[in-house]
Amino acid sequence: GVVDAQIAAIGITNQRETVVAWDRDSGEPLHRAIVWQDRRTARRCDELREAGHEELVRERTGLVLDPYFSGTKIEWLIREGGVPRDAAFGTIDAWLVFKLTGEHATDFTNASRTLLFDIRERRWDPELCDLLGVDPDSLPEPCPSAHVYGETSEFGGSVPVAGIAGDQQAALYGQACHEAGLGKNTYGTG
């Protein structure tokens, strides 16, 4: 049925490291999503660490090399999963934005958990993308969390998708931590 026209906008929150690959034209998924808990790229992370790449990764992303993060999952989809390098890749928020609006976009909080995003420059890092064989053009456009990503007709009328925040950032806001010095703590989901 038609949803009340009083919906001003919708937002998306998600667990940040799960990866989806889809066809840019049809929007159809090209492989099963690889969830945040999946450890299939542990050996690859060890190889990258042993080759001396961890300091570069840490400097640019603030992260350590671990299969928890999305970059090596995308590399696996390309190398082992048969997904074309020019497919669209993204975390669950990017997938939802694409399905709702047709746009290929993500927010900084989700991009920051990929091993591919320079957190200071706020852009996909060409050197890290090259290291993992990921075409930066296959990744979603990174935007601020409070941003209109597009509009959807899924809820009746034209409703903006006007915000994305990863689960921890969304929980911080949800716990009313709106001022400097406030904090929250999360006790495990895995």
C-alpha positions as CSV (number, residue, x, y, z in Angstrom):
1,G,0.0,0.0,0.0
2,V,0.9,3.7,-0.1
3,V,2.8,5.0,2.8
4,D,1.8,8.2,4.5
5,A,3.2,11.1,2.6
6,Q,4.7,12.5,5.8
7,I,8.0,10.6,5.4
8,A,10.5,13.3,5.0
9,A,13.5,11.1,4.3
10,I,15.0,7.7,5.1
11,G,18.4,6.7,6.4
12,I,20.5,3.5,6.3
13,T,22.6,1.9,8.9
14,N,24.4,-1.3,8.5
15,Q,27.2,-3.5,9.7
16,R,30.1,-2.1,7.7
17,E,32.3,-4.9,6.3
18,T,30.0,-7.2,4.4
19,V,30.6,-7.0,0.6
20,V,28.2,-7.3,-2.4
21,A,29.1,-7.4,-6.1
22,W,26.5,-6.6,-8.7
23,D,26.0,-6.0,-12.4
24,R,26.0,-2.3,-13.1
25,D,23.3,-2.5,-15.8
26,S,20.9,-5.1,-14.4
27,G,21.5,-4.6,-10.7
28,E,21.6,-8.3,-10.3
29,P,24.1,-9.7,-7.7
30,L,27.0,-11.6,-9.2
31,H,28.0,-13.7,-6.2
32,R,26.8,-14.3,-2.7
33,A,27.6,-11.5,-0.3
34,I,30.7,-12.1,1.8
35,V,29.8,-11.3,5.4
36,W,32.0,-9.5,7.9
37,Q,32.7,-12.7,9.9
38,D,34.1,-14.6,6.9
39,R,37.8,-15.5,7.3
40,R,38.5,-16.9,3.8
41,T,41.1,-14.1,3.1
42,A,43.2,-14.7,6.3
43,R,46.1,-16.2,4.3
44,R,46.1,-13.3,1.8
45,C,46.3,-10.8,4.7
46,D,49.2,-12.8,6.1
47,E,50.9,-12.6,2.7
48,L,50.4,-8.8,2.5
49,R,51.7,-8.4,6.0
50,E,54.8,-10.6,5.3
51,A,55.4,-8.5,2.1
52,G,55.6,-5.4,4.2
53,H,52.4,-3.7,3.3
54,E,50.8,-3.3,6.7
55,E,52.4,0.0,7.5
56,L,51.1,1.6,4.3
57,V,47.6,0.2,5.0
58,R,47.7,1.4,8.6
59,E,48.9,4.9,7.6
60,R,46.3,5.4,4.9
61,T,43.3,3.6,6.5
62,G,43.9,3.5,10.2
63,L,43.3,-0.3,10.0
64,V,45.4,-3.4,10.3
65,L,45.5,-6.1,7.7
66,D,42.7,-8.5,8.7
67,P,40.1,-10.5,6.7
68,Y,37.4,-8.7,8.7
69,F,37.7,-5.7,6.4
70,S,36.3,-5.6,2.9
71,G,39.2,-5.0,0.6
72,T,40.5,-8.5,0.5
73,K,37.0,-9.8,0.2
74,I,36.6,-7.8,-3.0
75,E,40.0,-9.1,-4.2
76,W,38.8,-12.6,-3.5
77,L,35.5,-12.0,-5.5
78,I,37.6,-10.9,-8.5
79,R,40.3,-13.6,-8.3
80,E,38.4,-16.6,-7.0
81,G,34.7,-15.8,-7.3
82,G,34.6,-15.1,-11.0
83,V,33.3,-11.5,-10.6
84,P,34.4,-9.2,-13.3
85,R,36.8,-6.4,-12.2
86,D,34.5,-3.8,-13.7
87,A,31.4,-4.9,-11.7
88,A,30.0,-2.7,-9.0
89,F,31.3,-3.4,-5.5
90,G,30.1,-2.1,-2.2
91,T,29.1,-2.7,1.4
92,I,25.4,-3.3,2.2
93,D,24.6,0.4,2.4
94,A,25.9,0.9,-1.1
95,W,23.8,-2.1,-2.3
96,L,20.7,-0.6,-0.7
97,V,21.3,2.8,-2.1
98,F,21.8,1.3,-5.5
99,K,18.6,-0.8,-5.2
100,L,16.6,2.2,-3.9
101,T,17.9,5.0,-6.1
102,G,20.1,3.6,-8.9
103,E,23.1,5.6,-7.5
104,H,26.4,3.9,-6.6
105,A,27.4,5.7,-3.4
106,T,28.5,5.1,0.2
107,D,29.3,7.2,3.2
108,F,32.7,7.8,4.8
109,T,32.0,5.5,7.8
110,N,31.4,2.5,5.5
111,A,34.3,3.4,3.1
112,S,36.7,3.6,6.0
113,R,36.4,-0.1,6.7
114,T,37.4,-1.4,3.3
115,L,41.3,-1.3,3.5
116,L,40.9,0.9,0.3
117,F,39.9,4.3,1.6
118,D,42.4,7.1,2.5
119,I,40.7,8.5,5.7
120,R,42.6,11.8,5.5
121,E,42.0,12.5,1.8
122,R,38.5,11.0,2.0
123,R,38.9,9.1,-1.3
124,W,39.7,5.7,-2.6
125,D,43.4,5.3,-2.4
126,P,44.9,4.4,-5.9
127,E,47.9,2.6,-4.4
128,L,45.8,0.4,-2.1
129,C,43.3,-0.3,-4.8
130,D,46.2,-1.4,-7.1
131,L,47.7,-3.5,-4.3
132,L,44.4,-5.5,-4.1
133,G,43.6,-5.4,-7.9
134,V,40.4,-3.3,-7.3
135,D,39.4,-0.8,-9.9
136,P,38.5,2.4,-8.0
137,D,35.8,3.1,-10.6
138,S,34.1,-0.1,-9.5
139,L,33.7,1.3,-6.0
140,P,30.8,3.6,-4.8
141,E,31.2,7.4,-4.5
142,P,32.2,8.2,-0.9
143,C,30.0,11.0,0.6
144,P,29.4,12.5,4.0
145,S,26.9,10.6,6.2
146,A,24.4,13.4,6.2
147,H,23.9,13.7,2.4
148,V,21.1,13.1,-0.1
149,Y,22.2,10.0,-1.9
150,G,19.2,10.0,-4.2
151,E,15.4,9.5,-4.1
152,T,13.2,6.4,-4.0
153,S,9.6,5.7,-4.8
154,E,9.6,2.6,-2.7
155,F,7.7,4.3,0.1
156,G,5.2,6.3,-1.9
157,G,6.0,9.5,-3.7
158,S,9.6,10.6,-3.9
159,V,11.4,10.0,-0.7
160,P,15.1,11.1,-0.3
161,V,17.7,8.6,1.0
162,A,19.3,11.3,3.1
163,G,21.7,9.6,5.4
164,I,24.0,6.6,5.9
165,A,26.0,5.7,9.0
166,G,27.8,2.5,9.9
167,D,26.4,0.6,12.9
168,Q,28.8,2.0,15.5
169,Q,28.4,5.6,14.4
170,A,24.6,5.3,14.2
171,A,24.5,3.7,17.7
172,L,26.5,6.6,19.0
173,Y,23.9,9.0,17.7
174,G,21.1,6.8,18.9
175,Q,22.5,6.8,22.4
176,A,22.2,10.7,22.3
177,C,26.0,11.3,22.2
178,H,25.6,14.6,20.5
179,E,28.3,16.6,22.3
180,A,32.1,16.3,22.5
181,G,33.2,14.1,25.4
182,L,30.2,11.8,25.3
183,G,30.7,8.1,24.5
184,K,29.1,4.7,24.3
185,N,30.3,1.1,24.5
186,T,29.1,-1.9,22.5
187,Y,29.5,-5.4,23.9
188,G,30.0,-7.8,21.1
189,T,28.0,-9.1,18.1
190,G,30.2,-11.9,17.0
